[in-house]
Amino acid sequence: MTFSPISALSPLDGRYASKLDALRPLMSEQGYMHRRVQVELAWFTALSDAGFTEFKPLSPGARSYLTGLVKNFSEADALAIKEIEKTTNHDVKAVEYWIKSKFKDRPELEAVAEFVHFACTSEDINNTSHALQLKGARAQVMLPALDGLIDKLRSMAHQFAEVPMLSRTHGQTASPTTVGKELANVVMRLRGCREKIAAVKLMGKMNGAVGNFNAHLSAWPEFDWEAFAQRVIETPEFGEVPGATAWGLGLTFQPYSIQIEPHDYMAELFDAVARSNTILIDLSRDIWGYVSLGYFKQRLKAGEIGSSTMPHKVNPIDFENAEGNLGLANAVLKHMSEKLPISRWQRDLTDSTVLRNMGVGMGYSALAYASLLIGLNKLELNEEALAADLDAAWEVLAEPIQTVMRRYGVQGAYEKLKEVTRGKNVTAADLHGLIAELDIPQADKDRLLAMTPGSYVGKAAELARRV
C-alpha cells in the first residue's frame, strides 16, 4: 500500500493531517533528526573554541557552512540519515556519519571529523534534541493556540458580561450568574495553566555515558568539562542571536543525571498541558450542555449535514471533537509524565519508544484547541432562551429573601422559604405575597419586590468585565 493521508494509521497524519502542519516539522522524526544535527554541530563548534591544541577554532567559512547544514536541513537530508541507519541500526550513529559525509572535500572539516560526537553518549544528543523539540512546539504551536482560546473566551466574557443566565448546580436551578462571568472563570483557569506551561524550564545534560564526564576527563583531565557543557547548553540557540559565531542550545543545564536526563521537567510540562486540557474538557461539556438547552445557537455552514436521517440537526460537533481529542491527548501525556521519570538503574530503553509519542500528545492537544476555537466562533447567544429559563425560575429568589430576613433577625427565615419553595412551581406572586408580610424595613421590601431572577446576579458582570 502506498502511504498517503488516507492510508495513515494515525488520524493525526491522516484525516487531520492538514490541521497539524505547524507541529509536524517540530515533532516528527524529521524534526527529531533536525535537532540532533543541530546539537551535534553546536557541540562540535563549541569544542573548536575550547582552546584545545588539537582542535583549532573553525574559520568563518566553516562556521557558515555548518550553520547552513542546520538552517537548510531538509526531508532529503532526513531520508539520507535513515538510509545510513539501515546499516548502522543506530539512529544517533547515523546522524554522526551523515555529518561526517558532509565534511567530504572540505579539508578543514575532514581533519577534525573525529570531534563530531566527541565524548558523547547517544543520550547527550537525544535528551537535548527532545528539549529543543518541546521548546519549538511550546513556543510556536501550543502557547499560541492556548492564547487564541484565552483571547476568544475573554472577548466573549466581556461581550456577554451583563447577560443573565440561570445557574444549574447539580443540574438544578440555582442562583443566577451571567454568561460572561462563566466564561471569565475559564479564562482565569486557563491563564494559570498557560503560565505554568510557559514557566517549565527545559533541561539538558551533556555529561557522558553515566553522567560523570568519564570519557571527557580521560582525554583532557584538567579541563572543566562541566562548565563547558553548561555553556553549550545555556548559550542562546542557533538563530536566537543574529550574527553570532558561537551558538548553543538555549536550554537549562541539568548537572545531575544517570545516562539519561531524568525527565522530571517533561513530567512537569506534560502535566501542565494535561491540566489545561482538563479545563477545556470541562468547557467543552458545558458549552455542549448550553447548546442543548438552547442558550447558544450555532451558525450554519453551507453544505454541512448534521444527521444522515434528520435534516434539522445542527450538532455541536466541534465541542464533541475537542472533548474526544483532549481525552486522547491526556491519556498519552499522563502516561509519559508517569513513565518517563522512571529508569532501571543507570538506563533502560523504555523511555526511548515512549518519547517518540511526544508529538502524539501535543498533536491531539493542538487539534482539540483548533476545534474548540472553531466551535466558539460559531456560537450565537440566544438571549430569549436564557430569559425564558430565568422567568420560569422565581424560586431562586428564595436565597436573597431569606438572607435579608436573617439580617433583621426574622426567626426561621431559611425554613419559611424552604416551605414555600422547595419542590414547588414558584411564581412572582407567591414571593411578593410573602415579602409583603415580612417585618422588615420598607426600603428592603421594595428592593426585594423589584428583584427578578435576571437581576439577581451579584457582581457577575463586574467580574466578567474585569478579566
C-alpha positions, -999 to 999 in steps of 0.1 A, spaced: 0 0 0 13 34 -9 14 58 21 -9 88 19 -31 106 44 -59 81 37 -37 51 45 -21 66 76 -25 46 107 -29 76 129 -56 102 122 -30 129 131 -12 121 99 -44 110 81 -78 127 84 -64 156 104 -30 160 87 -37 194 73 -46 208 107 -12 199 122 11 213 96 27 237 121 35 209 145 48 183 121 82 199 113 89 202 150 77 169 165 81 144 136 111 121 132 124 145 107 121 172 133 139 150 158 168 144 133 170 181 126 175 188 163 201 160 165 221 176 137 218 209 155 230 196 188 259 177 173 271 208 154 266 231 184 289 207 205 314 204 176 316 242 171 320 248 208 348 222 210 367 242 184 365 272 206 376 254 238 413 261 234 425 226 226 457 224 206 443 195 187 412 214 175 417 250 165 388 274 162 369 269 130 372 295 102 342 318 95 337 299 62 335 265 81 311 280 106 289 294 79 288 260 62 278 242 94 251 268 101 238 261 67 235 224 74 212 232 103 193 260 86 187 242 54 181 207 68 155 191 45 134 160 41 161 147 17 187 150 44 164 131 69 159 104 43 197 102 38 202 97 75 175 69 75 194 52 47 226 52 68 206 38 97 197 7 76 234 -2 80 242 11 115 208 1 131 216 30 154 199 63 147 223 86 165 254 70 149 236 75 115 234 112 123 271 113 131 280 95 99 258 118 79 275 149 93 309 134 86 298 127 50 291 164 47 327 172 55 339 154 23 362 176 1 364 202 29 399 197 43 395 219 73 365 199 85 378 165 74 409 170 95 388 173 127 359 150 118 366 128 149 355 156 171 319 151 158 301 133 187 333 136 208 329 120 243 292 120 238 268 92 246 237 90 224 216 104 252 236 136 253 223 142 218 188 128 223 178 145 255 189 179 243 171 173 210 139 163 227 142 195 248 146 216 216 116 199 200 95 207 230 109 243 231 98 248 195 64 231 199 57 251 231 67 285 216 54 281 181 22 259 185 10 252 219 11 286 236 -2 305 206 -31 281 204 -39 285 241 -35 322 237 -60 322 209 -86 304 231 -79 327 260 -83 358 238 -116 344 223 -130 335 257 -120 368 272 -137 387 243 -169 366 249 -167 373 286 -167 410 280 -194 408 253 -218 388 275 -208 403 308 -243 415 316 -264 388 300 -280 369 329 -281 331 329 -297 306 353 -270 286 371 -276 248 374 -257 234 403 -262 197 405 -282 202 373 -309 220 392 -319 257 391 -296 278 412 -286 314 419 -282 333 385 -249 343 370 -241 359 337 -228 342 306 -197 364 306 -189 355 342 -190 318 335 -166 323 306 -144 346 327 -140 317 351 -125 296 323 -102 324 312 -87 327 347 -82 289 350 -65 287 316 -43 317 323 -29 299 353 -22 268 333 -7 288 305 17 305 329 28 271 343 34 256 308 55 286 299 75 286 331 87 250 329 125 250 325 135 228 296 166 208 308 195 194 290 226 173 301 258 166 282 278 146 307 285 113 291 275 77 295 266 77 332 266 114 340 302 117 353 322 131 323 342 99 324 352 99 287 358 137 287 382 136 315 401 106 300 410 129 271 416 162 289 418 156 327 425 192 336 397 208 315 365 220 332 341 199 313 311 206 335 314 244 329 319 237 292 288 215 290 268 241 308 280 268 285 269 248 254 235 240 268 227 275 281 242 297 254 214 310 231 202 287 205 211 288 168 194 318 153 184 334 186 213 359 184 217 372 148 253 371 136 266 350 165 296 329 155 292 306 185 258 291 194 244 267 219 210 252 227 192 278 248 182 253 275 187 249 312 217 229 324 210 196 342 241 189 364 230 155 378 219 126 358 223 89 350 228 81 313 195 99 306 183 133 317 158 124 345 128 137 325 112 154 356 108 186 337 90 167 309 66 153 335 60 188 348 54 201 313 31 173 302 11 175 335 7 213 329 -6 207 294 -29 180 306 -43 203 333 -51 229 307 -67 201 286 -89 190 316 -101 226 320 -110 226 283 -128 192 286 -149 209 313 -156 239 290 -165 216 260 -190 197 281 -206 229 295 -209 245 261 -223 213 247 -249 214 275 -257 251 269 -262 244 232 -286 215 242 -306 239 264 -308 264 236 -287 291 253 -264 291 223 -272 286 186 -246 276 161 -240 295 128 -248 273 98 -222 265 72 -234 260 37 -234 223 27 -229 208 61 -251 180 73 -259 173 109 -275 139 105 -279 114 77 -316 110 85 -326 141 105 -322 172 83 -330 196 111 -300 188 132 -271 212 139 -248 192 161 -222 207 185 -195 185 168 -166 209 173 -170 206 211 -175 169 209 -144 165 187 -124 187 211 -135 167 241 -126 134 225 -92 146 213 -84 162 247 -91 129 263 -67 111 239 -41 138 245 -43 134 282 -41 96 280 -7 100 262 6 130 283 -3 114 316 13 81 307 45 100 297 45 120 329 42 89 350 66 67 330 94 89 318 110 98 352 115 61 359 146 42 345 161 10 357 195 16 372 216 39 350 195 34 319 169 13 301 153 19 267 116 21 277 117 59 276 130 59 241 100 45 224 76 65 246 93 97 238 86 92 201 50 99 210 55 134 224 41 147 191 10 125 196 2 141 229 9 176 216 -9 168 183 -42 157 199 -40 188 221 -34 212 192 -61 195 172 -86 200 201 -76 236 206 -83 243 169 -117 225 171 -127 245 202 -118 278 186 -139 269 155 -168 259 177 -166 291 198 -165 312 167 -198 296 155 -217 304 187 -246 329 187 -262 337 221 -299 330 223 -309 357 249 -346 347 245 -340 312 257 -319 325 286 -346 350 296 -373 323 294 -355 300 317 -349 327 342 -385 338 341 -396 302 350 -373 300 380 -385 325 406 -376 300 433 -340 312 430 -350 344 448 -356 323 480 -319 328 487 -319 367 488 -352 369 506 -342 346 535 -308 363 536 -324 397 541 -348 382 567 -317 368 586 -302 403 586 -332 416 605 -334 386 629 -365 371 615 -367 337 631 -368 306 609 -360 325 577 -345 296 559 -372 272 570 -400 295 559 -386 299 524 -379 262 522 -416 255 530 -428 280 503 -403 270 475 -388 235 478 -400 212 450 -428 236 440 -435 258 410 -430 292 424 -444 324 409 -436 360 413 -469 365 430 -461 338 456 -429 355 466 -443 390 465 -471 379 489 -445 366 513 -423 397 511 -453 420 518 -459 402 551 -423 405 563 -415 426 593 -385 443 577 -379 480 567 -400 491 537 -369 500 517 -357 465 518 -392 452 510 -392 475 479 -358 462 469 -368 426 471 -401 433 453 -381 449 424 -357 419 422 -361 394 394 -342 362 386 -325 381 358 -314 410 381 -301 387 409 -266 383 396 -244 399 423 -210 411 410 -211 387 380 -210 415 353 -182 433 371 -161 402 375 -166 393 338 -156 427 326 -125 427 349 -110 396 334 
